[in-house]
Amino acid sequence: MTTQRPTGRSESGFTLTELLVTIVIVGIIGVLLPKAIILGLRFTAGTEKRVAATSAVGTLNRYFYGDVQSADDVTTGPACGVAGVIVHLSWTGADVVYTYDQPTGALKRVKCTDEGVVTTLLGRFDNATPTHPVTLSCGAETSCTPPMEVTLTVQSDPAAPPTALTAVRRSSAS
């Protein structure tokens, strides 16, 4: 019976070739992974802005139709001590103004009554664009006094077509 002698080499561990291949693969991953993460974060930030703008349009939609339908008068004049008025709707004893603040990108609804002022943040738009994201047109008329249709045009994304919100006022005879 012959006994085999150990060769003196252990079979555990890595060869130099395996080690070099592993270092190259880890290096490639280490270079590409941060770039992929940065790209993903940029995409996420853009998506968040679009979702926020869409949400602002939805919230504006909820308030705008009811306000216009019940308003006694529609103008673009100042009210409630608010600057940047887009549209001013008034009733006996109450005023509502929709306003856009360029520095913060905030679209707000401000209601003034004898009891006080209530401000509702409708949403935020990208304030990097030089134009207002919400503009007013009053039906076929150039003046807002007294239109039967009031349209707010919302440009929430410069790359997308604008959204037009048109509300019809009640007739003055009702």
Backbone as CSV, one residue per row, in Angstrom:
resi,resn,N_x,N_y,N_z,CA_x,CA_y,CA_z,C_x,C_y,C_z
1,MET,0.842,-1.137,0.000,0.000,0.000,0.000,0.908,1.227,0.000
2,THR,0.606,2.113,-0.951,1.407,3.317,-1.042,0.631,4.494,-0.465
3,THR,1.314,5.306,0.177,0.705,6.487,0.769,1.108,7.690,-0.075
4,GLN,0.100,8.507,-0.387,0.408,9.731,-1.141,0.882,10.793,-0.178
5,ARG,1.888,11.459,-0.624,2.464,12.513,0.202,1.838,13.860,-0.164
6,PRO,1.586,14.672,0.767,1.070,16.001,0.447,2.097,16.759,-0.390
7,THR,1.584,17.537,-1.342,2.456,18.267,-2.260,3.013,19.531,-1.648
8,GLY,2.518,19.947,-0.570,3.015,21.160,0.056,2.197,22.394,-0.337
9,ARG,1.312,22.253,-1.298,0.451,23.392,-1.704,-0.936,23.215,-1.130
10,SER,-1.455,24.269,-0.579,-2.825,24.252,-0.071,-3.758,24.654,-1.203
11,GLU,-4.898,24.029,-1.274,-5.861,24.320,-2.331,-6.763,25.507,-1.978
12,SER,-6.716,26.056,-0.800,-7.551,27.193,-0.420,-6.874,28.498,-0.818
13,GLY,-7.728,29.575,-1.051,-7.189,30.887,-1.404,-7.449,31.244,-2.850
14,PHE,-6.945,32.397,-3.264,-7.136,32.918,-4.613,-5.825,32.870,-5.368
15,THR,-5.967,32.727,-6.653,-4.770,32.864,-7.488,-4.607,34.340,-7.787
16,LEU,-3.459,34.712,-8.271,-3.183,36.100,-8.620,-4.131,36.573,-9.722
17,THR,-4.431,35.735,-10.668,-5.339,36.088,-11.767,-6.741,36.366,-11.226
18,GLU,-7.241,35.522,-10.336,-8.566,35.730,-9.754,-8.623,37.042,-8.968
19,LEU,-7.580,37.329,-8.245,-7.515,38.557,-7.465,-7.524,39.779,-8.373
20,LEU,-6.760,39.760,-9.455,-6.717,40.894,-10.386,-8.068,41.105,-11.082
21,VAL,-8.723,40.025,-11.488,-10.033,40.132,-12.121,-11.035,40.731,-11.134
22,THR,-11.011,40.320,-9.902,-11.918,40.846,-8.876,-11.678,42.337,-8.658
23,ILE,-10.445,42.759,-8.598,-10.122,44.183,-8.394,-10.616,45.017,-9.572
24,VAL,-10.457,44.516,-10.793,-10.928,45.245,-11.977,-12.452,45.372,-11.948
25,ILE,-13.156,44.300,-11.629,-14.622,44.334,-11.593,-15.113,45.293,-10.508
26,VAL,-14.525,45.243,-9.326,-14.916,46.147,-8.247,-14.617,47.591,-8.641
27,GLY,-13.529,47.838,-9.330,-13.193,49.184,-9.792,-14.222,49.714,-10.775
28,ILE,-14.649,48.881,-11.716,-15.655,49.301,-12.693,-16.971,49.622,-11.990
29,ILE,-17.384,48.759,-11.088,-18.619,49.004,-10.339,-18.494,50.276,-9.506
30,GLY,-17.333,50.480,-8.906,-17.112,51.667,-8.075,-17.171,52.962,-8.864
31,VAL,-16.836,52.924,-10.136,-16.902,54.122,-10.974,-18.328,54.347,-11.491
32,LEU,-19.007,53.299,-11.894,-20.328,53.434,-12.511,-21.461,53.610,-11.502
33,LEU,-21.373,53.025,-10.343,-22.451,53.089,-9.363,-22.782,54.520,-8.923
34,PRO,-21.801,55.348,-8.556,-22.156,56.728,-8.173,-22.825,57.502,-9.306
35,LYS,-22.380,57.269,-10.534,-23.013,57.957,-11.659,-24.470,57.521,-11.815
36,ALA,-24.747,56.256,-11.630,-26.121,55.749,-11.722,-26.989,56.319,-10.598
37,ILE,-26.427,56.433,-9.416,-27.170,56.990,-8.280,-27.499,58.457,-8.527
38,ILE,-26.541,59.233,-9.023,-26.770,60.652,-9.303,-27.837,60.815,-10.383
39,LEU,-27.769,60.007,-11.427,-28.777,60.055,-12.487,-30.158,59.723,-11.934
40,GLY,-30.239,58.729,-11.088,-31.513,58.362,-10.475,-32.076,59.473,-9.603
41,LEU,-31.220,60.137,-8.848,-31.677,61.240,-7.997,-32.171,62.414,-8.830
42,ARG,-31.489,62.714,-9.924,-31.945,63.790,-10.808,-33.309,63.464,-11.388
43,PHE,-33.502,62.232,-11.803,-34.786,61.809,-12.362,-35.871,61.917,-11.306
44,THR,-35.566,61.513,-10.085,-36.538,61.570,-8.994,-36.922,63.007,-8.680
45,ALA,-35.949,63.927,-8.657,-36.249,65.330,-8.365,-37.160,65.917,-9.433
46,GLY,-36.915,65.619,-10.699,-37.773,66.105,-11.778,-39.170,65.541,-11.669
47,THR,-39.274,64.286,-11.308,-40.574,63.652,-11.151,-41.338,64.282,-9.996
48,GLU,-40.654,64.563,-8.901,-41.304,65.188,-7.746,-41.876,66.547,-8.113
49,LYS,-41.139,67.332,-8.914,-41.634,68.644,-9.326,-42.881,68.506,-10.193
50,ARG,-42.876,67.541,-11.113,-44.041,67.347,-11.977,-45.250,66.874,-11.173
51,VAL,-45.028,65.991,-10.215,-46.135,65.509,-9.378,-46.682,66.654,-8.526
52,ALA,-45.804,67.473,-7.969,-46.250,68.609,-7.151,-47.051,69.594,-7.986
53,ALA,-46.602,69.863,-9.220,-47.324,70.786,-10.088,-48.689,70.214,-10.471
54,THR,-48.755,68.927,-10.747,-50.029,68.288,-11.080,-50.973,68.341,-9.890
55,SER,-50.441,68.133,-8.713,-51.241,68.216,-7.491,-51.777,69.636,-7.294
56,ALA,-50.942,70.641,-7.597,-51.370,72.036,-7.467,-52.524,72.332,-8.417
57,VAL,-52.465,71.805,-9.641,-53.550,72.012,-10.606,-54.833,71.357,-10.091
58,GLY,-54.730,70.171,-9.537,-55.905,69.492,-8.988,-56.534,70.255,-7.836
59,THR,-55.700,70.784,-6.955,-56.204,71.551,-5.813,-56.831,72.859,-6.291
60,LEU,-56.181,73.524,-7.235,-56.735,74.748,-7.823,-58.095,74.455,-8.439
61,ASN,-58.191,73.350,-9.129,-59.431,72.931,-9.776,-60.567,72.806,-8.764
62,ARG,-60.288,72.206,-7.615,-61.330,72.005,-6.597,-61.920,73.328,-6.108
63,TYR,-61.085,74.346,-5.892,-61.563,75.626,-5.377,-62.116,76.533,-6.481
64,PHE,-61.439,76.579,-7.605,-61.696,77.555,-8.653,-63.126,77.508,-9.181
65,TYR,-63.639,76.344,-9.521,-64.973,76.243,-10.109,-66.049,76.793,-9.181
66,GLY,-66.023,76.388,-7.929,-67.021,76.871,-6.970,-66.922,78.366,-6.734
67,ASP,-65.685,78.875,-6.640,-65.496,80.306,-6.416,-66.046,81.128,-7.578
68,VAL,-65.716,80.733,-8.800,-66.162,81.497,-9.973,-67.678,81.416,-10.118
69,GLN,-68.244,80.243,-9.926,-69.691,80.077,-10.100,-70.497,80.931,-9.125
70,SER,-69.967,81.131,-7.943,-70.738,81.871,-6.941,-70.349,83.345,-6.815
71,ALA,-69.303,83.792,-7.520,-68.810,85.169,-7.362,-69.781,86.185,-7.933
72,ASP,-69.883,87.331,-7.230,-70.678,88.450,-7.732,-69.892,89.258,-8.760
73,ASP,-68.577,89.328,-8.585,-67.752,90.148,-9.463,-66.383,89.487,-9.641
74,VAL,-65.817,89.639,-10.831,-64.495,89.096,-11.140,-63.638,90.225,-11.690
75,THR,-62.496,90.455,-11.058,-61.566,91.484,-11.535,-60.144,90.950,-11.385
76,THR,-59.202,91.786,-11.742,-57.796,91.462,-11.489,-57.206,92.452,-10.492
77,GLY,-58.070,93.241,-9.869,-57.619,94.252,-8.923,-57.123,93.655,-7.623
78,PRO,-56.331,94.431,-6.885,-55.802,93.941,-5.606,-56.903,93.825,-4.552
79,ALA,-56.658,92.943,-3.615,-57.562,92.765,-2.476,-56.800,92.097,-1.360
80,CYS,-57.270,92.238,-0.178,-56.709,91.577,1.008,-55.256,91.954,1.262
81,GLY,-54.775,93.022,0.654,-53.381,93.415,0.830,-52.394,92.439,0.211
82,VAL,-52.838,91.711,-0.808,-52.018,90.672,-1.433,-51.458,91.188,-2.756
83,ALA,-50.183,90.942,-2.972,-49.549,91.305,-4.248,-49.575,90.103,-5.186
84,GLY,-49.418,90.366,-6.470,-49.349,89.282,-7.451,-50.683,88.615,-7.694
85,VAL,-51.766,89.387,-7.714,-53.110,88.834,-7.882,-53.278,88.331,-9.316
86,ILE,-53.734,87.107,-9.438,-54.064,86.534,-10.744,-55.518,86.835,-11.061
87,VAL,-56.382,86.545,-10.112,-57.805,86.842,-10.257,-58.370,87.177,-8.883
88,HIS,-59.317,88.130,-8.882,-59.962,88.590,-7.657,-61.455,88.355,-7.820
89,LEU,-62.020,87.534,-6.968,-63.448,87.216,-6.973,-64.055,87.844,-5.725
90,SER,-65.212,88.475,-5.882,-65.789,89.133,-4.709,-67.268,88.813,-4.545
91,TRP,-67.686,88.846,-3.297,-69.060,88.676,-2.859,-69.329,89.777,-1.859
92,THR,-70.551,89.922,-1.456,-70.858,90.893,-0.414,-70.219,90.396,0.885
93,GLY,-69.291,91.155,1.418,-68.642,90.801,2.679,-67.468,89.842,2.573
94,ALA,-67.085,89.463,1.362,-65.961,88.529,1.228,-65.248,88.723,-0.111
95,ASP,-63.984,88.450,-0.106,-63.162,88.484,-1.312,-62.280,87.248,-1.321
96,VAL,-62.021,86.733,-2.524,-61.059,85.651,-2.701,-60.114,86.064,-3.810
97,VAL,-58.815,85.955,-3.553,-57.835,86.220,-4.600,-56.963,84.984,-4.774
98,TYR,-56.641,84.722,-6.016,-55.665,83.690,-6.347,-54.383,84.433,-6.689
99,THR,-53.294,84.011,-6.081,-52.042,84.730,-6.234,-50.886,83.762,-6.438
100,TYR,-49.864,84.247,-7.126,-48.660,83.451,-7.350,-47.467,84.250,-6.856
101,ASP,-46.653,83.624,-6.016,-45.456,84.253,-5.474,-44.236,83.697,-6.206
102,GLN,-43.642,84.502,-7.089,-42.522,84.045,-7.924,-41.315,83.558,-7.108
103,PRO,-40.885,84.258,-6.063,-39.693,83.783,-5.344,-39.829,82.393,-4.733
104,THR,-41.025,82.060,-4.252,-41.207,80.752,-3.619,-41.886,79.736,-4.532
105,GLY,-42.489,80.202,-5.628,-43.216,79.302,-6.525,-44.566,78.894,-5.980
106,ALA,-45.071,79.601,-4.953,-46.309,79.212,-4.280,-47.529,79.811,-4.963
107,LEU,-48.513,78.953,-5.231,-49.822,79.373,-5.719,-50.764,79.312,-4.521
108,LYS,-51.411,80.453,-4.226,-52.241,80.521,-3.018,-53.634,81.037,-3.332
109,ARG,-54.562,80.647,-2.483,-55.928,81.176,-2.480,-56.083,81.904,-1.153
110,VAL,-56.398,83.198,-1.225,-56.538,84.005,-0.018,-57.980,84.473,0.075
111,LYS,-58.637,84.118,1.175,-60.029,84.526,1.401,-60.065,85.544,2.529
112,CYS,-60.686,86.710,2.222,-60.795,87.786,3.202,-62.260,87.999,3.555
113,THR,-62.537,87.978,4.822,-63.884,88.291,5.306,-63.748,89.255,6.475
114,ASP,-64.874,89.673,7.028,-64.834,90.551,8.202,-64.198,89.846,9.393
115,GLU,-64.285,88.499,9.414,-63.716,87.733,10.524,-62.209,87.546,10.417
116,GLY,-61.640,87.717,9.233,-60.199,87.551,9.088,-59.803,87.052,7.706
117,VAL,-58.543,86.677,7.605,-57.963,86.232,6.338,-57.545,84.774,6.479
118,VAL,-57.924,83.956,5.485,-57.531,82.551,5.468,-56.753,82.315,4.178
119,THR,-55.518,81.855,4.315,-54.672,81.585,3.160,-54.525,80.078,3.004
120,THR,-54.772,79.606,1.784,-54.638,78.190,1.478,-53.558,78.031,0.419
121,LEU,-52.542,77.251,0.732,-51.498,76.952,-0.247,-52.042,75.888,-1.184
122,LEU,-52.191,76.243,-2.455,-52.712,75.294,-3.432,-51.620,74.389,-3.968
123,GLY,-50.397,74.867,-3.951,-49.276,74.060,-4.421,-48.102,74.928,-4.803
124,ARG,-47.046,74.269,-5.231,-45.835,74.977,-5.651,-45.474,74.574,-7.072
125,PHE,-44.995,75.569,-7.804,-44.526,75.347,-9.163,-43.032,75.629,-9.208
126,ASP,-42.407,75.199,-10.268,-40.980,75.460,-10.461,-40.803,76.963,-10.637
127,ASN,-40.135,77.613,-9.692,-39.987,79.063,-9.747,-38.789,79.500,-10.585
128,ALA,-38.119,78.563,-11.257,-36.978,78.916,-12.092,-37.420,79.520,-13.420
129,THR,-38.659,79.275,-13.827,-39.131,79.830,-15.092,-39.502,81.295,-14.892
130,PRO,-39.205,82.155,-15.874,-39.460,83.581,-15.703,-40.939,83.960,-15.810
131,THR,-41.761,83.093,-16.394,-43.171,83.420,-16.562,-44.000,82.805,-15.450
132,HIS,-45.160,83.391,-15.229,-46.079,82.838,-14.241,-46.674,81.549,-14.788
133,PRO,-46.806,80.532,-13.960,-47.391,79.284,-14.442,-48.906,79.354,-14.589
134,VAL,-49.542,80.379,-13.976,-50.997,80.507,-14.031,-51.337,81.893,-14.569
135,THR,-52.098,81.929,-15.663,-52.519,83.201,-16.239,-54.036,83.207,-16.389
136,LEU,-54.593,84.402,-16.440,-56.036,84.577,-16.482,-56.474,85.075,-17.843
137,SER,-57.577,84.532,-18.333,-58.290,85.121,-19.462,-59.770,84.998,-19.143
138,CYS,-60.533,85.976,-19.554,-61.942,86.011,-19.174,-62.823,85.802,-20.393
139,GLY,-63.032,84.564,-20.748,-63.886,84.249,-21.880,-63.399,84.923,-23.142
140,ALA,-64.295,85.442,-23.936,-63.941,86.111,-25.183,-63.648,87.587,-24.942
141,GLU,-63.854,88.047,-23.745,-63.668,89.460,-23.426,-62.240,89.723,-22.996
142,THR,-61.781,90.929,-23.181,-60.448,91.264,-22.708,-60.488,91.730,-21.263
143,SER,-61.586,92.309,-20.860,-61.738,92.765,-19.487,-62.359,91.649,-18.664
144,CYS,-62.086,91.652,-17.396,-62.674,90.642,-16.524,-63.957,91.137,-15.872
145,THR,-64.477,92.274,-16.310,-65.681,92.806,-15.696,-66.786,92.912,-16.717
146,PRO,-67.873,92.282,-16.592,-68.181,91.072,-15.854,-68.249,89.871,-16.816
147,PRO,-67.295,89.022,-16.858,-67.325,87.886,-17.779,-68.254,86.785,-17.280
148,MET,-68.745,85.988,-18.206,-69.540,84.828,-17.831,-68.655,83.587,-17.724
149,GLU,-67.556,83.582,-18.476,-66.588,82.478,-18.402,-65.258,83.028,-17.925
150,VAL,-64.645,82.345,-17.002,-63.329,82.725,-16.516,-62.409,81.534,-16.710
151,THR,-61.297,81.762,-17.393,-60.362,80.678,-17.679,-59.004,80.980,-17.062
152,LEU,-58.505,80.034,-16.300,-57.122,80.088,-15.821,-56.351,79.070,-16.645
153,THR,-55.242,79.510,-17.204,-54.380,78.619,-17.967,-53.171,78.303,-17.099
154,VAL,-52.940,77.008,-16.879,-51.875,76.567,-15.988,-50.797,75.859,-16.814
155,GLN,-49.576,76.388,-16.735,-48.438,75.780,-17.420,-47.543,75.184,-16.336
156,SER,-47.879,73.958,-15.914,-47.143,73.347,-14.801,-45.799,72.790,-15.231
157,ASP,-45.651,72.446,-16.509,-44.396,71.908,-17.031,-44.132,72.582,-18.370
158,PRO,-43.008,73.294,-18.512,-42.738,73.996,-19.764,-42.706,73.071,-20.982
159,ALA,-42.428,71.799,-20.776,-42.351,70.856,-21.888,-43.716,70.279,-22.257
160,ALA,-44.715,70.493,-21.427,-46.045,69.912,-21.659,-47.021,71.008,-22.082
161,PRO,-48.103,70.634,-22.739,-49.106,71.644,-23.088,-49.796,72.180,-21.839
162,PRO,-50.247,73.438,-21.879,-50.914,74.005,-20.698,-52.289,73.390,-20.472
163,THR,-52.748,73.505,-19.240,-54.077,73.045,-18.851,-54.969,74.272,-18.686
164,ALA,-56.138,74.259,-19.304,-57.074,75.378,-19.180,-58.221,74.966,-18.268
165,LEU,-58.424,75.738,-17.216,-59.543,75.527,-16.300,-60.564,76.632,-16.565
166,THR,-61.709,76.276,-17.084,-62.740,77.263,-17.417,-63.952,77.032,-16.547
167,ALA,-64.365,78.078,-15.851,-65.553,78.010,-15.004,-66.560,79.033,-15.509
168,VAL,-67.820,78.663,-15.464,-68.893,79.539,-15.931,-69.579,80.137,-14.715
169,ARG,-69.733,81.453,-14.736,-70.395,82.133,-13.621,-71.902,81.983,-13.733
170,ARG,-72.546,82.061,-12.609,-74.008,82.027,-12.592,-74.512,83.322,-13.204
171,SER,-75.682,83.302,-13.742,-76.219,84.539,-14.331,-76.619,85.480,-13.219
172,SER,-76.541,86.761,-13.510,-76.843,87.752,-12.489,-78.326,87.799,-12.148
173,ALA,-79.156,87.189,-12.999,-80.595,87.191,-12.736,-80.996,86.149,-11.699
174,SER,-80.112,85.187,-11.389,-80.488,84.127,-10.458,-80.285,84.499,-9.026
